[in-house]
Amino acid sequence: MEIKEKKVVVTGAAGFIGSNLTDFLLEQGAEVIGIDNFFNGRIENLTEAFKNDKFEFLKGDIRDLTFLLDVFEDVDIVYHQAAFTSVPQSIKMPENCNNVNVNGVLNVLNAARRMDVEKIIYASSSSVYGDTPTLPKREEMCRLPISPYGVTKLACEAYMQAYHQVYGLKTTSLRYFNVFGPRQKDSTYSGVIAIWLGHIIKNEELTINGDGKISRDFTYIKDVVQANILAAKHDVAGEIFNIGAGSPISLTDLAKLMLKLSNKNNLKIVYSVPRPGDILHSYADISKAKRLLKFEPRYNQEQGLLEYFKWYNETYGANLNL
């Protein structure tokens, strides 16, 4: 399937990942309907999209089935990016997390089934693996999520596969590994890279929860967008794929790299208590995505960070010394 001229819905279109995906889809010639309720999304993320006459934005909530039924009429592809995204918040508000993520997915699936949507590409998460010690993480291995957020993502993957088996919906799930890049905001519940970038700009020390040996597979946003496009183009209904850089880095080494790239080596790195729900080590085996999607990450962590920093300078005049 080619994206050009297709009618596409992006849920969570005003979010970090959703807005980057929306812009790329429009560049490829797709007609895009973006929906968001602005719980996490920001209207300024859609500044470029609004300049394109093939873009339409509708404010709405994935928990509203009637709304989705109207939106999905004559739609070819749904990219389901909308979600309750924070692990710490999910621990504080598990019911809200379940309501948005699981009930929201059921609405998306039911609306897609009734309106004959051709494909659904679902944004899952590496959090489904939990703290299982086996590395790297492979799609077929045991999944033991340790946060309500991870549990909801695993449940949604199961619903995606069940609706493919039972109703013939062409569903594909992409397990994102620690995505970062332009439009990721600095807040208490953001990813660590965005939080640390905010601290670097303000000349503040970087705090690591735990001993700093925790490792992650940080994945640049453009590689995630690439994976979403490939998932639509290939016949991979019912499949689940890891989407990562395939190269882990410890939090201590990440902090040092960010300080080096921004020429802020004078800032301190301090260590604090571990956060509940945090996984110790996680990185992706992406061989399945390489084989079936022809996915090849184009950015390592340093390349992605440099591009992210440059974007931040250009957008906000942050005066990072690159």
N, C-alpha and C positions, 0 to 999 in steps of 0.2 A: 504494500500500500504506500502510495506517495502522499505526502502531507499537502502539497499544493492543491488548492481549490476544495479541500475537505472542510466540513463544518465541525468545529471542535469546541468543546466546553472545557474550561479549566476551573475547577473549584479551588477556592483559596487563591484566587488570581492576584490579589493585592499583597500576598505574602512574599517572603524572601524567594523561595524556590518557584512558586507559582508565577510571579511577575517576570522572572528571568525566562521561564519556559514560554510564557505568553509572548514576550517580545520576539523570541526566536521563531515561534510558530508563525507569527505575522510576517517576519522576514522571509519565511519559506513560502508565503502566499496563501496560508490557511485563513479561513474565516473563523474568528475566535469570539466566543462569548465567555466573558470572565464573570464569575460570581464570588462574592465575599461578604461576610457580615461585619468585617472590620474589628473583630475581637483581637486578632493579632496583625492583620493586614493594614497597610497604610496606602491611602489614595495616591501619595506622591510616587509610590512604586510603579504606578501605571501611567506616568507622565508621557513616556514614549508611545505606549500603546494607544493612548487617546488621540495621538496624531495620525493614526492609521484608520482609514474609513472602513476597513474590514473588522474593526474591533467594536464590540458592544459590551457594556458593563451593566450588570444587574445586581443590586444589593439584595442579598437574601441569605437564607440559612439552610444548610444541608439537612437539618432536622425537620424541614418543612417539605413533606412529600408532594403536596399540591404544587408548590413553587417549582420543584424539580421536574415534575411532569410537564409543565409549561415550557421550561427551558430546554428540555431534551428533545423536543419535537424536531424531526428531520436532522438530528445530529449524527455524525459518523463516529466520532471518537470522544470519549470523556477521559480527561486526565484528572484523577481525584487526588488533589494535593491538600485540600482543607483538612485540618485536624486540630485536636487539642495536643500541643506539641511538647509540653514541658514535663520531664520526669519528676522534678521536685514538686511542681504544682499537682501532678497526678497523685502523688502521695498525700497531699493535703486535701485534694478534692477528687477522690476516685470515682464518685458517682457522675460528676460532671464530665470527667474524661471518658467514661464509658458511654455516656449519652451522646457526646459529640462524635466520638470515633466509631463505636460499634453501631449505634442506632443510625448515625449519619451514613455509614457505609451501606446498611440495609436499605435505606431510602434511595441511595444512589443506584444500587443494584436493581431494586424493584422498579424505579423509574426507567432505567435503561432497558430492562426486560420488556416493559409495557410499551416503550416507544421505539423498540427495535434498533437500539444503538449498536453499531457494529463492533466497537472495541472499548474496553475499559482498562486503563493503565493506572495501577494503584501505587501510591507512595507508602511503602512499608519502611521498616527500620531494622537496623542491626540489633536493636534492643530485644528482639524476639529471642536471641540466643542466650541472653542472661549471662551468668558468670561461669558457664561451662569451661573447663580448663583447656580443652582441645583448641589448638591454633594451627593454621588459620581457620576461620569459620567457613564451613561448607553448607550449601543449601540443604543437604539431606541429613545433617547431623541433628542430634537431640536439641530441642529448644526449651529452655527453662527460664523465661523472663522473670526478673526480680523486682519489677515495678508495675503498678497498675497500667502505666503507659505501654510498657512492653507487652503486657497481657492483652490489651486492646488491639495492638498491632498484629499479634499472632491470631487472635480471633478473626480479625478482618481478612487476613490472608486465607484462613480456612473458609470463610464465606465466599471469597473470590473463587476459590477452587470448587466449592460446592455448587455455586451458581453456574459455573462452566459445565460441570458434570450433569447437573439436573436439568438446566434450562438451555444449555448450549451457548451461553454468553461467552464471548471471547475476552477473557480476563487475564491480565498479567500483573504480577506484583514485583516491584523493585525494592529491594532492601537497601536503603541508603546507609552509608557509613559516614557519619560526622561531616555533613556538608558545610562548606564555608564559602564566602565570597561577597561581592557587592550586594548591597541592600539587606545584609544580615545586621540587625540592629543590636546595639549595646544595651542590654538590660539585665536585670537580676536572673532572668530565666533564659538568656541567650546561650549560644554555644560559647565555649571557652575562648575561641579565637576572637570573636567579636567583643567579648568582655575585656580581654587583655588589650586589644587595640584601643578601646576606649581609655583604659588606664595609661597606656603608653602616650597617647595624645595629651593626656592631662599630667604627664610626668609623675605617675603614681606607681608604686611597687606592684608586682604581679603576685597574686596569691594562688597557691596550688593547694587543693584539698587532697590531703594524703601525703605520701612520701615522694611524689613526683615520678615514681617508677611506672605508674599507670600508663598504658600505651593505647593509642587510637590510630585509626586509618582515616586521616582527614582527607576529604574528597572535594576538589574544587567544583564550584557550581556549574561551570561549562561542561564538565564531564558528566554530571548528572543530567543536564539538559540533553546532551548527546545520547545518553542511554534511553531517555524517554522517547526520543525520535526513533531510535532503532527498534524499540519495543513495538511501536506502531507499524513500522515497515515490515517486520518479520512475522511469520506465522508461528507465534509462541503462546497460543492460548492455553491457559491452565498452568503456565510455568511460573516459577519464582526465581529471581536472580539477585545475587549480591552485586551491588554497585559501589565500588570503592576504588581507591588508588592502588590497593594491593601492596602498600608499603607502610608499616607501622612506625610511629615515632612516640617516644615517651613525652610526658607533659613537661618534664624538666628540659629536655632537648628542644621541644617546641618553644618554650618560653625563651630559651637562649637564642634560638634562631630568629624569633620575632624581634628581640632586642638588638640583635646584630643587624638585621635588615633595615631597621629604623634608626640605626646609629644611636641607640639609647642604652648602651651597655652599663651606664652609670646607675640605672634603676635596679632595685633589689628584687630578688625572687624570694618570697617567704612561703612557709608551709603551714597549713592549718589542718583541722580534723577532717577525716574523710566524710563525704556526703552519703547519707543513706540512699540506697538504690543505684549507686554508681558501680559500674562494671570495672573490673581490674584491667583486663586486656581484651582488645577486640581489633582484629583486622581481617580483611576479606580475602577469600580465595575467589578470584573472579574468572576462573577458567571456563565456567559454564557460560557466562556472559560473553566471553571472547569467542567461544565456539558457536553458540546459537544466535547471538545478536551481532557478532563481529565488533564487539565493544573493545576499544583500546583507549585507556586513559591518556590524555594528552598533557596533563599537568602533574608534576610532582608537587610536594608541599611548598618548596621554596618558590617555584614558579607561580603557583597559585597565590601565595602570600604577597609576592611582589606586585602582581596585577591587582589584588585587592587593595593594597596600600596605595597604589597609584590612583585607583578609582576614588578612594577616600580623600586623597589630596585634591583631586580635580573637582570633586563634588562638594566638599565641605571646607576646602582651604585649610586642611589640618596641619600643613607645614611639616609633614614627616620628612626626615632627612634621608631620602633614598639614594 
